[in-house]
């Protein structure tokens, strides 16, 4: 921690140190966490400043009064407070200077309570909240800053807000972000490495926005970013100094981040097509049959669509479908005389129809 000597009072220094700890604990190791607990023990004021600085937690926000926290009230509202070890109970608290008298009312019990909150602070306030959807499920969440996230089927989003930043992690699937303006706190959406064994994306991708609306979709081999309002900056860790590693995308444009980290040039898109999934419509433009089947699988448990032939998986199709009616896709494919559909219980196997070779007539 910063040990700079100056004439600022203890209250100001405690507040500054609390904010510094918030940033440090984002990447804290075991030694850092031990040091954080020691700092908390020194004074109940330290704990109060930490709670005030972590106002993104719903319970804490409700209890904040003039940037100070009634710890006893916080404890009565919390359901996951952990008890502390005897080593903390036996420690003597240092004498308080007169300027800190208004904290004395917290007493030794409150000081111990703050130490007890340390595991909760690390688990709940410094770690992201997670929101997931299952097959066919969609949900919308409102964030503390007034931003909103619409989450598509089979998706996972984690939210980690602090006093200086707004970070969201799209671990899988698709989400639409409507961002409230706050120039002092950038809004960033992160896609970290590979999300699973089927995904071939090896590079991290970040989308940064200030007051905008945009859509992000993780595919197995790429990430699509489309902007409906405002402007976003898309960055890949493939090469931050290269032109291909960063791109500005404005309203009505979209880019793809390939598995290698390369960002494609911005292309024009129809904003209504981008947001169509929120009305459970699937809009495909020159998409492969495998991609289309994958989308239907996200919305429907049955029938399970399996495409056997590689050339058929790569066949490209354009069209608009009802996400809840995969039968429309199957009927379309059945109209192609070269395609054979085999229905087996809850699975539909799609393959090329065997070519019948006619033997030459003999005579």
N, C-alpha and C positions, 0 to 999 in steps of 0.2 A: 504493500500500500504506500501511498504518497506520504512522506514524513516532512514535508516542506515547513520550515519554521516561519510563522508570521503571527500577527497580533489579532487574528480573527478569533471570536469567542468559540467555546466548546460546542455550542449549539450549531453554529454555521459549519464548523469542521465535521461534526457528526453527520449532518445532512449531506455534505459533499462526499464523505467517505461512504455513506450508504449507497449513493448513486454509483460510485466507483465499484463497490462490491457487486452491484447488480450486473454490471458489464463483465466483471472478472469471473463471476460464477457461471456465465454462459459456457465457458470452456474450462471450468475448474477441475483440478485433479484432487486427490485425497488430501494433499498438503494444504491446498488452498481452502478446502472446506473446513479443515481443522483450524486454520487461522481465522476463518470467518466466525466460527463458534467462539473462539477466544475473544475476538473483538466484541461479539454480542454480550459476553459475560461482563465486560468492563463497566457497563452502565446501562440502566434501563432506557436511557435516552437513545442509545444506539439502536436498540430494538424498535423503539417508536419511530425513529427516522426510517428504518428499513420498511416497516409496515406502511408508512406514509408514501414511500417511494414506489411501492408495489401496488399502487391503487388500481391496477387493472383487474385484480381479483374482485369478484362481485361482492363478497362479504365485507372485504376491507373497504371498498368504495362506499358502502352504505354506512360504515362506522366512522369514516373520516370526518373530522370536525376541525376546520381551520388548520389543516395539515397535521393534526395530532390524533392519536388513536387511544381510545379507552380499551386497554388490553383485556381487562376483565370482561367487558362486554363482548369483545372479539372471541374470547375463549368460550363464553356461554353460547355463542352462535355457531362455533365450529363443531364439527362432528368427528374430526380426525386428529385431535391434539394428542401428541405422544408425551408420555411422562419422561422426565429427565433422570439421569443417573445420580447416585448419591454423591458423586464427587462434585457436582454442581451445587447441591443443597448445602454442602459443608463449607463452601467457600465464603469468605467474608467479602462484603462489598466495600469498595474504597469510599472514603469520605467524600461527600458531595459539596462542591462550592456553592455559595449562596445563590449564584445566578441560575442554578439548576433546581431551586426549591420547588418549582411547580411540577417537577418530575418525581419528587419524593413521595407524593401521594400514591404512586404506583407501588412503592414498597418493595421489599425483598421478594415477596411472592410474585409480583408482576415481573420483576427482573428474571426470576427463574422461569416464568411462563414464556418470556420472550425466547429464552434459550430452548425451551421445549418446542417452540414454533420453528426452530431451525430446520428439522427434517421436512416440515410442511412447506416452508419457504422454498426449499430446494425442489421438492416434488411437485408442488402445485403452482407456485408463482413464477418460477424460473423455467419450468418445463411447459411445452405447448399443450393446449387443449386439443383433443383429437375428435374428429367427426368422421364417421364412416357410413356408407350406404351399401345395401345388399343388392342382389339382382332385381332390377326393375324399380328400385326405390330412388326417389329424388327428395332432397330436402333443402331448405334455405335457412341460413343463420345470419343474425345481425351481430356485428362486432361492437365492442365498447366505444369505438370512435365514430360510429354511424355508418361505417362501410357494411357491405353485405356480400355474402357468398352463396351462390346457388350451386349445389353439388349434384352431379349427375349420378346415374346408377353405377354400382361397383366402383366407388371412389373413396379415397381417404385423404382428408385435409387436416393438417395440424396448424394451430394458430399460436404464435408467441409474440405478444406485445410487451413493450417496455416504455419507459419515459422518453426514449430517444429513437425508437425504431418500431416498425410494424412488419413483422416477418410471418409469412405463411408458407407452409411446405405442402406441396401436392405430391403425395407419395404414390398415388395411382389414380387412374381414371381421368375425370374431366370436371372443371368447375368454371363458373362465370363470376367475375369479380367486379363489383361496383364500388369504387374507391372514393371515400370522403376526402376532401382536400385538407392537407396538413403539411405544409412545406417543411416544417421543423422535424417531421417524422416520416422518412421515406417508407413507402409501401412496397415490399418486395415479395415476390412469389418464387420459391426455390424448388427445383427438381434435382434431387441429389442422386447421382449415379444410377445404377441399375436397381429397379424396384422388385426384381424377382428373376428366377431362372429363365423365364421366357423372354425377358427384355434384353435388348442388345445395345441399350444406350449406356455408354461408358463415361460420358462427361457430365459434369454438373452444369445446370442452366439456371439463370436468374432473370426474372422479368421485373423491372422496376417501373412504378407508375406514380404519378401525382395527379389525383383528380381525374379518373378515367373509368372506362368500362371495357373489359376485355375478357377473352375466353382462352383457357389453356387446356389442351388435351394430350395426355400421355399415351402414345401408341407403343407397341413393342419395339419398334425400330426408330422412332422419331418422336419429337414433341411439336405440336402445332400451336401457334399463338396467333389469335385474330383479335383485332381491335375494333370496337364498335364506336367508342367515343374517346376523344383525347389522344394521348400519345404514350407509348411505353418504350423502354429501352430493354432489348433482349441481349443477354450476354452469356456466352459459353466459355467454360474454362479451358477449351481446347488451345486457345492462344489469344489472350486478352489484347495483345498489341496488333494482332492481324485484323484486317478488315472483316474477314469471315467470322471473327470472334465476337462481334458486336453489331447490332443493327437497331435503328430507330424505326418504329412501326407506328403509323398514324391511322386515324379512323378510316375504315373501309379497306384496310390492308391486312395481310396475314403473312407469316413466315413459318418455315419449318426448321427445327434444329435436328440435324441428322445424327445418327448414332455416333459418328466420329466427332461431333461437336460443331461441324460446319453449319452455318446459317445460310439458308437460301435467300435470294433477293426477294424483297416484298412483292406480293401479288395482290391484285384487286379481289375483294370478296364482297358478297352481298350480306350486309349486316343481319337481315332477316333470316338468311340461311344459317348464319353463325349461331343465332339464338333459337333456332327451330327446335332443338332438343328439349327446351323448356316447355314446349307444347307437345312433346313426345312425337315429333316428326323427325325422320331421318332423311337428310338431304345429302346425296352422293354425287360428286362430279368427278368422273373419270377415276373412280375408286376400284380397287381390285375386289373380286368376289370374296376373297379371304377377309378383307377389311370389313366388307358389308356383313358377312356372316358373323364376324367378331362383334360388331355392333348389336346385332339381333340377340346374340348370346348374353349380352349385358342386361337386356331388358326382359328376356324370357328364359325360364328354366327348361321349358320344353316347347317345341321339339329341339333336341340338340342337333345342330347342323355340322356335319363332317364332310369335308371335301377331299376326295382321294387323290385326284390327279393334279400334279404341280402346274401344268399349263392352264388348267381350269381355275385353280386358285388365283392365278395371275391375270385372268380375264378381267377386263375393265368394263365397268357399267356406270351409267349416270341415271339418276331417278330420285323420286321422293316416295318414302314409304311410311306407313304407320308403325311406330316402334313396337306396339303391342300386337301386331298382326304379321308374324313372320310368314304366314301362309301366302301372303301376297308375293313375297320373294320366290317361294317355291313354285307357285303357279306361273310366274314369269319364266323361271328356268325350265319348267316342263314344256313350255311352248317352243323351246329350242330342241329340234329333232336330234341334235348331236349330244344332248345331255340326258343322262338316265338317273332318276331318283328312286332310291330303294328305302322304303319306310319299314323300320324295325322297332316296334314298341314305341319308345319315346325318342328315337334317333332317326334322323334322315341322312342317308349316305348319298352324296352327289358324286357322280363319276362320268367319264366320257362313255357314250354308248359304243359298244364294240362295233367295229366295221365288218360288215358281212362281205366276204370275198366270194364272188360267184366264179365257179369253175368254168373253163372254156368248154363250149359244146363239142362233143365228139361225133364224128360221122365218117 
